[in-house]
Every structure is written in C-alpha cells, then in structure tokens.
Amino acid sequence: MTQGVSMSEPVAAKPRTVKPKRRPRGSLALDDIVSGAFELAEEVSIAGLSMPLLAKHMDAPVTSIYWHFRKKEQLLDAMTERAILQYHFSSPFIDGGTWQDGLRNHFREIRRVFQERPVLCELILMRTGELSPEATHTSVDNLEAAVGTLVEAGFKPDDALSVYLALSAFSRGTAMIEHLNAVQRQHPGRRATGVTTAHPYLYELEYQGHSIETLEFEFTLEALISRAEAVLAETAGAKKTRRR
C-alpha cells in the first residue's frame, strides 16, 4: 500500500520571501546615477537608455532619477563630462622612444578605447552638449601637453598643433565610422555593399577579404606621420640656412 501524506498531518509552510524595499525617492546620489547610466548604456546603447529603464536597473523609483536630471539630455551631459574627465588621453608620448612611436601608440590607444567602449565613442565623438568649465579645461590641458611635447621634439608650435589635430581628426573620424559600421552590421537585412562582377577590382578585393567599409587605419596613420617628418625636416633645414 502506497503511503501518502495524511490530511490530518500539518504541512510545513513555505518560508516567505521578503522582497527588499526599493530605495526611497531622492536617496540616489548623482554620481551613483551616472555610474548606473554607464552600466546600462553598455548593455542597451545610448539610444536605448531611458529614465524608466535606468530606474529599473537601479531598483529605484523613477522620481529618484528625475530628482537630479529632469530630462535625458541632462543625464547625457553629465555622462559626457565624466567620460572626458576620467577617460581623457594624456600626452602623445606613451611608451614611445621617439616622437613618431609616441604618436603611433597614442592614436592607436585612442582607437582601441573607442572600439572597446562604444558608449565613450557615442558620448565624446557623436553628440554635442554643455560641458562644465572643468571638463573644458581638462581638454585644453591635454592639447597643450601634446603640442608642448611635439615642440620639444623640434616642431614649430603651429606645425605641432597642425600635426596633432590632423592625427586626432583622423583617429576620431575612424572611430566614428567603424562604430556606425558595427551598429549597421548588428541589424538584420543590412544593405549590401553594392559590389558585383561589374566592378572587377572591388569584387576581387572583397573575395580576398577586403571590404570597402573597412578603413586602412595604419596606412593613413603612417602617411600622416611621414608628412609630419617632412615638415620637421623643412623646419630643421630652414634653421640651418639662417645660421649660414
């Protein structure tokens, strides 16, 4: 005879799960909200970030978010400011024995950071917003240090600024285009490149693994550094001529 549970025997009650209380309104610190926004944006992108979603992510009432930021743009401004202050790039000489290697290392590092942290690319490169005097001052300090390092290498100040800004525009532009291409590849049914057998050179290059959507970062980086070397040589030559 199969034994069962007697109806007269008390059945042990399941322990009640106490749901943790949500954080009260106004209990979130501004810095915590910005940190939470970065965490969430890494998952859903800047476009997917919203106040209600952030409140859910932080297990807090949405009024706690609006307590500090009345609209999303204000939150993005705060995120951009932190990105500039904490993820800024120092002088161009990073583990480089020469100014050429210093520039290579510096701008390769900039590209790597934006590739690995798309949120930083979207905040720093792809939107405009109000920056605090502190963030603006940090950016100018970094540029001053970069120009100063190149002047010490022998460049005239105006040439040093031109060299750095040209490399900066190239590396940042590359990061933006690569980010947009990566986003497009994530969407099903993305447009084809348009290359067919009617384009024999491009068709063969795509067959070999090249893509017209891919930027030749190293090629242009070396071309710009070669131009910088020529400018420096012209400066050195002009100095010798004046000494004669």
C-alpha positions in Angstrom: 0.0 0.0 0.0 1.4 3.3 -1.0 2.0 5.7 1.9 0.8 9.3 1.4 0.6 12.4 3.4 -2.1 12.3 6.0 -4.6 15.1 5.7 -4.5 15.4 9.5 -0.7 16.0 9.5 0.2 19.7 9.3 2.1 20.6 6.1 5.1 22.8 6.7 4.5 26.3 5.4 7.0 27.6 2.8 9.2 30.3 4.1 8.0 33.7 2.9 10.4 35.6 0.7 10.8 39.1 1.9 11.1 41.4 -1.1 13.7 44.1 -0.5 12.4 47.5 -0.3 13.0 49.8 -3.1 15.2 52.8 -2.5 13.2 55.8 -1.3 12.7 58.8 -3.6 15.7 61.2 -3.5 18.0 58.6 -2.0 20.2 58.1 -5.0 23.4 60.2 -5.3 24.1 62.0 -8.6 27.4 60.1 -9.0 25.6 56.8 -8.5 23.0 57.6 -11.1 25.7 58.5 -13.6 27.6 55.2 -12.8 24.4 53.3 -13.3 23.7 55.0 -16.6 27.1 53.9 -17.8 26.4 50.3 -16.8 23.1 50.3 -18.5 24.3 52.1 -21.6 27.0 49.5 -22.1 24.1 46.9 -22.5 21.5 48.9 -24.4 23.5 51.8 -26.0 23.0 55.5 -25.6 19.9 55.4 -27.8 18.3 52.7 -25.7 19.0 54.4 -22.4 15.9 55.9 -20.8 15.0 57.2 -17.4 12.4 54.5 -16.6 14.8 51.8 -17.7 17.6 53.3 -15.6 15.3 53.4 -12.6 14.5 49.7 -13.1 18.2 48.9 -13.5 19.0 50.7 -10.2 15.9 49.3 -8.4 14.7 52.8 -7.6 11.6 54.9 -8.3 12.0 56.9 -11.5 11.4 60.0 -9.4 14.8 59.4 -7.9 16.3 59.9 -11.3 14.3 63.0 -12.1 15.3 64.4 -8.8 18.7 65.1 -10.3 18.0 65.1 -14.1 14.8 66.5 -15.5 15.5 65.1 -18.9 17.7 62.6 -20.7 19.9 65.2 -22.3 21.0 66.5 -18.9 22.0 63.0 -17.9 24.0 62.6 -21.1 25.7 65.8 -20.5 26.8 64.5 -17.1 28.0 61.2 -18.6 29.9 63.1 -21.3 31.6 65.2 -18.7 32.7 62.2 -16.7 33.9 60.5 -19.9 36.1 63.5 -20.7 37.5 63.8 -17.2 38.1 60.1 -16.5 38.9 58.7 -19.9 40.9 61.6 -21.4 44.1 60.8 -23.2 47.4 62.0 -21.9 50.4 63.4 -23.9 51.2 61.6 -27.2 54.4 60.0 -25.9 53.0 56.7 -24.4 55.8 54.2 -24.2 57.4 55.6 -27.3 61.2 56.1 -27.6 60.7 58.6 -30.5 58.0 61.2 -31.2 56.9 59.0 -34.1 56.4 56.0 -31.9 54.8 58.2 -29.3 52.2 59.4 -31.8 51.6 55.9 -33.1 51.0 54.5 -29.6 48.8 57.4 -28.6 46.4 57.3 -31.5 46.3 53.5 -31.6 45.3 53.7 -28.0 42.5 56.2 -28.7 41.1 54.0 -31.4 41.3 50.9 -29.2 39.4 52.7 -26.3 36.6 53.8 -28.6 36.4 50.3 -30.2 36.1 48.6 -26.8 33.9 51.2 -25.3 31.3 52.2 -27.9 29.5 54.3 -25.2 32.5 56.6 -25.0 32.5 56.9 -28.8 28.9 58.0 -28.7 29.3 60.4 -25.9 32.6 62.1 -26.7 32.6 62.0 -30.5 29.0 61.7 -31.7 27.0 64.2 -29.6 27.2 67.8 -28.6 26.2 69.1 -25.2 27.1 71.6 -22.5 30.4 70.9 -20.8 31.5 72.3 -17.5 34.5 74.6 -17.2 36.4 71.8 -15.5 35.8 69.4 -18.5 36.7 72.1 -21.0 39.9 72.9 -19.0 40.9 69.3 -18.9 40.6 69.0 -22.7 42.6 72.2 -23.3 45.3 71.0 -20.8 45.6 67.7 -22.8 46.0 69.6 -26.1 48.6 71.9 -24.5 50.6 69.0 -23.3 50.5 67.3 -26.7 51.6 70.4 -28.5 54.4 71.1 -26.0 55.8 67.6 -26.4 56.0 68.0 -30.2 57.6 71.4 -29.8 60.3 69.8 -27.6 60.8 67.3 -30.5 61.7 70.2 -32.8 58.4 71.3 -34.3 57.3 74.9 -34.6 54.2 75.5 -32.4 51.8 76.0 -35.3 53.2 72.8 -37.1 52.9 70.9 -33.8 49.2 71.9 -33.5 48.5 71.0 -37.1 50.2 67.6 -36.8 48.3 66.7 -33.6 44.9 68.0 -34.8 45.3 66.1 -38.2 46.0 62.8 -36.4 43.3 63.5 -33.9 40.7 64.2 -36.5 41.7 61.1 -38.4 41.7 58.7 -35.5 38.4 60.1 -34.1 36.7 60.1 -37.5 37.9 56.5 -38.0 36.4 55.5 -34.6 33.0 57.1 -35.6 32.8 55.3 -39.0 33.9 52.0 -37.5 31.2 52.4 -34.8 28.5 53.2 -37.3 29.5 50.2 -39.5 29.5 47.9 -36.4 26.0 49.1 -35.5 24.7 48.6 -39.0 26.1 45.0 -39.1 24.1 44.2 -36.0 20.8 44.9 -37.7 19.3 42.1 -39.9 18.8 42.9 -43.5 21.6 45.5 -43.6 22.3 46.9 -47.1 24.9 45.1 -49.3 28.0 47.0 -50.3 26.8 47.1 -53.9 29.9 45.4 -55.3 29.2 43.0 -58.2 31.2 41.4 -61.0 30.7 44.6 -62.9 33.3 46.0 -60.5 36.2 43.6 -61.2 38.8 45.4 -58.9 36.5 45.7 -55.9 35.0 42.3 -56.5 38.4 40.7 -56.4 39.4 42.6 -53.3 36.2 41.6 -51.5 37.0 38.0 -52.5 40.4 38.4 -50.9 38.8 39.5 -47.6 38.9 43.3 -48.1 35.9 45.5 -47.6 35.1 48.9 -48.9 33.6 49.6 -45.5 36.9 48.9 -43.8 39.3 51.8 -43.2 43.0 51.3 -43.6 43.9 52.9 -40.3 47.6 52.0 -40.3 48.1 53.2 -43.9 46.8 56.7 -43.2 48.5 56.9 -39.8 51.9 56.2 -41.4 51.1 58.7 -44.2 50.3 61.5 -41.7 53.5 60.7 -39.6 55.6 60.7 -42.8 54.1 64.2 -43.7 55.0 65.3 -40.1 58.6 64.1 -40.6 58.8 66.1 -43.8 57.5 69.2 -42.0 60.1 68.7 -39.3 62.9 68.3 -41.8 61.8 71.5 -43.5 62.0 73.4 -40.2 65.4 71.9 -39.5 66.6 72.9 -43.0 65.3 76.5 -42.5 67.2 76.8 -39.2 70.5 75.7 -40.9 70.0 78.2 -43.7 69.5 81.0 -41.2 72.7 80.1 -39.4 74.8 80.4 -42.5 
